Each structure stands twice: as structure tokens, then as C-alpha cells.
């Protein structure tokens, strides 16, 4: 059986993985979603994403040939821009609390 001397430095698995990750180049499409992935993330149908494209609404997209990609950061910004705050409830004109018209309530 081969035995290592106790005075050799021990490398952990995590330090080996960290060294490998730093030497691996970042993928070009890292941070982008395809149409199907975006639809799944938003809980929508891919056809809804297609409809948004046709109507020129929805998050910004990048076309590479026939492939449509969505930048994750741009999708997040778009989602924040879609946020709406509830408007205060306004009273309707000429509407009485009992549902009667003004003519009936003056009698």
C-alpha cells in the first residue's frame, strides 16, 4: 500500500474546483435564456412570448440567426418597469350608496 508522508500539504477538493473554474473561460451565452426557458420562468406559454414579439411588447431580445435570446438582467429590468402601483379608488359621479339615481334619491 502506498503511504503519503504527513509533511506534504493537503489540497481540498474545493480548492481544486476553484482552480479549475478560474481556468475555464466563461460561456458566451451565459446569462441568456431561450424563448422556451423564459416562458417557463414566467409561467407562460411560449406562444405568449411569440405574441409579445409580434406586438413589440415584452422584454428586449437578441436575435442570433433564427434563435431569439433574452438577457436575464434585461428581463429583470423589464419586469420592474412593468410594476404598477394600485391607484386610489375614486367615487363615481352621480352614484349614491344605495344604488339609486339622483332623481330617485331627491323624492
N, C-alpha and C positions, 0 to 999 in steps of 0.2 A: 504494500500500500504506500502511495506517495504522500509524504507529510510535508507541509509547508512550514518554514521556520516562523516562529512567533514574532520576529522583529520586522517582517515585511508589512508595509502599510496595507490596510484593508480598504478596498473600494466598495461602496454600497451600490446596489442596483440603481438607486435613484440618481446617483452621480453619473453613472454610465449612461442612463437615459437622457439626463440633461446635456451631456456632452454630445450625444447623437442628435438630439433635437436642435442644438445650436449649429450643427454642421449641415443639417438638411435644409435646402432652400425652401422658402415659403411658396406654397402653390399659387399659381396665377389667379385661379377662381376662388380662392379662399375669401369668404365674406360675401359671396354672391349666392342667390337662390334661383333655381329654375321656376317656371310658372307653376308646375305641379307642387313643388315644395312650398312656394308662397301660399298657394291656395290651401294646402294642408295646415300651414302655420296659422292662417287666418280663419280656418274652419269654413272655407268657402269652396265652391265648385271651381275647377279650372275654367269652365265656361264663363263664370262671372269675371274672372281675370281677363279673358278674351274680350268680353263685353266692355269692360273698363278701357281696354286698349282701343277698341273701335270708337268709343265715345270720348277718347282722350282725357279720361279721368283715371284716378288710381295713382299708385306710386311711380316715380320715374323709373325708366327701364333702359337697358343697354342691349342693343341687337348685335350679335356676332353671327353673321350669316343668317340662318333661319332660327337660330337659338336666341330666345329672349331671356335676359338675366336681370335680376333685381338686386341692387346693393343693399345689404342688411341695414346699414346706417341710414341710407336714404329712405328705406321703408319705415324705419322708426321715426324719422323726421316727418314724413308724410302722415303717419298715424297721429303724431302730436298736433300737426296742423289741422287735422280733422276733428279735433276735440271741440265740443260745443258746450257752453255753459247754459244751464236752463234759464230761460227768460222769465221775468216775473209774470204772474197771472194778472191779466187786465180784465176789468169788468166790461161786459158788452154794453153798448149803448141801448137804452130802451128796454132793458131786460130787468124785470122785477124778480125778487127772490122766490115768489110763489109760482112763477111761470106765467103770470098774467100779463097781458099787454097794458100799456099806459092807459088806453081808453077804458079798459075794464077796471083798472085799479082806481080811477077817479070817480067812479059811480058810487 
